[in-house]
């Protein structure tokens, strides 16, 4: 499904991680390591063992150095949002996170997590759901990290705040920061329904395009789809080694469709939207001109991918009952 991110016209927040953004605490292994050092120190004091002192303070120094490496594994990264393409309900929304590491060294063992929505018991702490593990970001590079979220209902799905964390190098400390990339994905209704496409004019299913090449004006090419009539294939372009293209012609040859909300009776809101969504996809696949009538919104008859995306957007943003 083509389409642009719904946040394309909004300013994308950019965050450069520094000491005001990064937090660090020991992990459970870090606490176990600290308890072990305490036991070793008490044993060295009790037996006045110089080698025990030396080993204890050596391990403590290594732990402090580990904490610095964990912090610097995140410091200096610049995190921003990329694209969030539309998706049909039931699919997985894809979000792109841009991590700019230009001018820095390699970063290891990064984790991106997201807080689950708070549905009940607001006093309880929300759990983090892991979205992606990134083993390495090369030095002096710009990394594009893809995050996937399941969709359960139509509308706007915000990614929200994500947590970028790392336990590199030894897993004794966890450094993390919370970043809001400002990304939202548009979720279209799931296509459904069994009603036939409401057509006006003569419909010619053999061509599946409702056009006569000899009667309409040539308007360009499009990629070949299974079921396209052989007479519309651009054979000269195919002979030159190009991809298989199909000629497109302007004019509808009398075929069009009117997708009317009031034309569907006896169905709840979501079922109507699912049916109209299937009609939009079918009319677009057949290269028909079609209009869309929703309560409070009308889209005039047109064709092409832009008109299809505008109709799907109107269905996705239709008020929920």
C-alpha positions in Angstrom: 0.0 0.0 0.0 1.5 3.3 -1.1 0.9 6.4 1.0 2.8 8.9 3.0 3.2 9.2 6.7 0.4 11.2 8.4 3.1 13.1 10.2 4.9 14.2 7.1 3.8 17.8 7.6 4.5 17.9 11.3 7.9 18.8 12.7 9.8 15.6 13.8 11.4 15.8 17.2 15.1 15.3 17.2 16.9 14.3 20.5 20.6 14.2 21.0 21.3 12.0 24.0 23.4 13.7 26.7 23.7 13.7 30.5 20.3 15.3 30.9 18.6 12.4 29.0 20.5 9.3 30.1 19.8 7.4 33.4 21.8 4.5 34.7 21.3 1.9 37.4 22.7 -1.5 38.2 21.0 -4.6 36.8 20.2 -7.6 39.0 23.6 -8.9 38.0 25.1 -5.6 39.1 23.5 -5.9 42.5 24.7 -9.4 42.8 28.2 -8.2 41.8 28.1 -5.5 44.5 26.9 -8.0 47.1 29.8 -10.3 46.2 32.3 -7.4 46.6 30.8 -6.6 50.0 31.3 -10.2 51.1 34.9 -10.2 49.8 35.6 -6.9 51.6 34.2 -8.2 54.9 36.2 -11.4 54.5 39.4 -9.4 53.8 38.8 -7.2 56.9 38.1 -10.3 59.1 41.3 -12.1 58.0 43.4 -9.1 57.3 44.2 -10.5 53.9 46.1 -8.1 51.6 45.4 -10.2 48.5 41.7 -10.1 49.3 41.9 -6.3 49.5 43.7 -6.1 46.2 41.2 -8.4 44.4 38.2 -6.6 45.9 39.3 -3.1 44.9 40.4 -4.3 41.5 37.0 -5.7 40.8 35.3 -2.6 42.2 37.5 -0.5 39.8 36.5 -2.7 36.9 32.9 -2.2 37.8 33.2 1.6 37.8 34.9 1.5 34.4 32.1 -0.7 33.2 29.5 1.9 34.3 31.3 4.6 32.2 31.4 2.4 29.1 27.6 1.7 29.5 26.9 5.4 29.7 29.1 6.3 26.7 27.4 3.5 24.7 24.3 5.8 24.5 25.8 9.3 24.9 26.0 11.3 21.7 23.4 9.4 19.7 20.8 11.5 17.9 17.4 9.9 17.7 14.5 11.1 15.5 11.4 9.7 13.7 11.3 8.5 10.1 8.3 7.2 8.3 5.1 5.5 9.4 3.2 4.2 6.4 -0.6 3.4 6.5 -1.6 -0.2 7.2 -4.9 -2.1 7.2 -6.4 -3.1 10.5 -5.1 -6.5 11.6 -1.7 -6.0 10.0 1.5 -4.6 11.6 2.3 -1.0 11.6 5.8 -0.2 10.6 7.6 2.7 12.2 11.1 3.9 11.3 13.5 5.3 13.9 16.6 7.1 12.7 19.6 6.8 14.9 22.4 9.1 13.9 25.9 7.9 15.0 27.9 10.0 12.6 31.1 11.1 14.4 30.9 8.5 17.1 32.2 5.0 17.7 30.4 1.7 17.3 27.4 1.1 19.7 26.5 -2.3 20.9 23.6 -4.2 22.4 20.9 -1.6 22.1 17.2 -2.3 22.9 14.1 -0.4 22.0 11.0 -0.9 24.1 7.6 0.7 24.4 5.2 1.1 27.3 2.0 -0.9 26.9 -1.2 1.2 26.9 -2.7 1.6 30.4 -6.1 0.0 30.3 -7.0 -0.8 33.9 -5.5 -0.4 37.4 -3.8 3.0 36.7 -1.8 2.8 40.0 0.1 -0.2 38.7 3.3 0.2 36.8 3.0 -0.3 33.1 5.2 -3.0 31.6 7.6 -2.4 28.8 7.2 -4.5 25.6 10.4 -5.1 23.7 10.2 -4.0 20.1 13.7 -4.5 18.7 17.2 -5.6 19.7 20.0 -3.9 17.7 23.3 -5.8 18.2 25.5 -3.1 16.7 25.4 0.3 15.1 28.6 0.8 13.1 30.8 3.9 13.8 30.1 7.0 11.8 26.8 5.8 10.4 23.1 6.6 10.1 21.0 3.6 11.1 17.4 3.1 10.2 15.7 0.8 12.8 12.2 -0.6 11.9 9.7 -1.1 14.7 6.5 -3.2 14.2 3.3 -2.8 16.2 0.1 -4.9 15.9 -3.1 -3.1 15.0 -6.4 -4.0 16.4 -8.6 -1.0 15.4 -8.8 1.6 12.7 -7.8 5.2 13.2 -4.5 6.8 14.3 -2.0 4.6 16.1 0.7 6.7 17.9 4.0 5.0 18.6 4.4 7.1 21.8 7.5 7.3 23.9 10.1 4.6 23.4 12.9 3.5 25.7 16.4 3.1 24.3 18.6 1.2 26.6 21.9 -0.8 26.8 23.7 -3.1 29.2 26.9 -3.1 27.3 29.6 -4.3 28.0 29.2 -6.7 30.9 25.5 -6.4 31.8 26.2 -5.0 35.3 24.5 -1.6 34.6 21.6 -0.5 32.4 21.7 2.9 30.8 18.4 4.1 29.3 16.6 7.2 28.0 13.1 7.9 26.9 12.5 9.5 23.5 9.3 10.6 21.8 9.9 10.4 18.0 6.4 11.9 17.3 5.3 9.1 14.9 1.8 8.1 14.1 0.5 5.5 11.7 -2.8 5.6 9.9 -4.8 2.4 10.3 -7.3 1.7 7.5 -10.4 -0.5 8.1 -10.0 -4.2 7.3 -11.7 -4.8 3.9 -14.7 -7.0 4.2 -18.3 -7.5 3.1 -20.0 -9.5 0.3 -21.9 -6.7 -1.6 -21.2 -6.1 -5.2 -19.5 -2.9 -6.3 -22.2 -0.4 -7.2 -21.5 0.6 -10.8 -23.1 3.1 -13.0 -22.8 2.7 -16.8 -21.9 -0.3 -18.7 -19.4 -2.5 -17.0 -17.1 -4.8 -19.1 -15.5 -7.4 -16.8 -13.5 -9.0 -19.5 -11.1 -6.0 -19.6 -11.4 -5.3 -15.9 -10.7 -1.6 -16.7 -13.9 -0.3 -18.3 -12.0 1.4 -21.1 -11.7 1.0 -24.9 -8.2 1.9 -26.0 -9.4 3.0 -29.4 -11.9 5.5 -28.0 -10.0 7.1 -25.1 -6.8 9.2 -24.9 -3.5 7.6 -24.0 -2.4 8.8 -20.5 0.7 6.9 -19.6 1.9 3.5 -18.3 1.5 1.4 -15.2 3.0 -1.9 -14.0 1.4 -5.1 -15.3 -1.1 -6.9 -13.1 -2.4 -10.4 -13.6 -5.6 -10.3 -15.7 -4.7 -7.3 -17.8 -5.7 -7.7 -21.5 -2.8 -8.5 -23.8 -3.8 -5.7 -26.2 -2.9 -3.1 -23.6 0.6 -4.4 -22.9 3.4 -2.1 -24.1 5.1 -4.7 -26.2 7.8 -2.3 -27.7 9.0 -1.5 -24.2 9.0 -5.1 -23.2 11.1 -6.0 -26.3 13.7 -3.4 -25.3 14.2 -5.3 -22.0 12.1 -3.0 -19.8 9.7 -4.2 -17.2 6.2 -5.3 -18.3 4.0 -2.2 -18.6 0.4 -1.6 -19.4 -1.0 1.4 -21.3 -3.4 3.6 -19.5 -6.1 5.6 -21.2 -8.1 8.6 -19.9 -11.8 8.5 -19.8 -14.0 5.9 -18.2 -16.0 4.7 -21.1 -19.2 5.2 -19.1 -18.0 3.1 -16.2 -17.9 4.6 -12.7 -18.9 3.7 -9.2 -20.7 5.7 -6.4 -19.8 4.4 -3.0 -22.6 5.7 -0.8 -22.9 5.2 3.0 -26.7 5.3 2.8 -26.6 2.6 0.1 -25.7 0.0 2.8 -28.5 -0.8 5.2 -28.8 -3.0 8.2 -25.1 -3.1 9.0 -23.2 -1.5 12.0 -20.7 1.2 11.5 -17.6 -0.9 11.3 -19.1 -3.4 9.0 -20.2 -0.5 6.6 -16.7 0.9 6.7 -15.2 -2.6 5.9 -17.6 -3.0 3.0 -16.8 0.5 1.5 -13.1 -0.2 2.0 -13.3 -3.3 -0.1 -15.2 -1.3 -2.7 -12.5 1.3 -2.8 -9.8 -1.3 -3.4 -11.8 -3.1 -6.0 -12.6 0.1 -7.9 -9.0 1.2 -7.8 -7.8 -2.2 -9.0 -10.2 -2.0 -11.9 -9.0 1.6 -12.8 -12.6 3.0 -12.3 -13.5 6.5 -11.4 -15.5 6.5 -8.2 -17.0 8.9 -5.6 -17.3 8.5 -1.9 -20.2 9.7 0.2 -19.9 9.5 4.0 -22.0 11.4 6.6 -20.5 14.9 6.6 -17.9 14.2 3.9 -18.1 13.9 0.1 -15.2 13.1 -2.2 -16.0 13.7 -5.9 -15.5 11.0 -8.5 -11.9 10.6 -9.5 -9.3 7.9 -10.1 -5.7 7.0 -9.4 -3.7 6.1 -6.3 -4.1 9.6 -4.7 -7.9 9.5 -4.8 -7.8 5.9 -3.4 -5.5 7.0 -0.5 -7.8 10.0 0.2 -10.8 7.7 0.4 -9.1 5.2 2.7 -7.9 8.0 4.9 -11.5 9.3 5.2 -12.7 5.8 6.2 -9.9 5.4 8.8 -10.7 8.8 10.4 -14.4 8.3 10.4 -15.7 9.1 14.0 -16.1 6.0 16.1 -19.4 5.3 17.6 
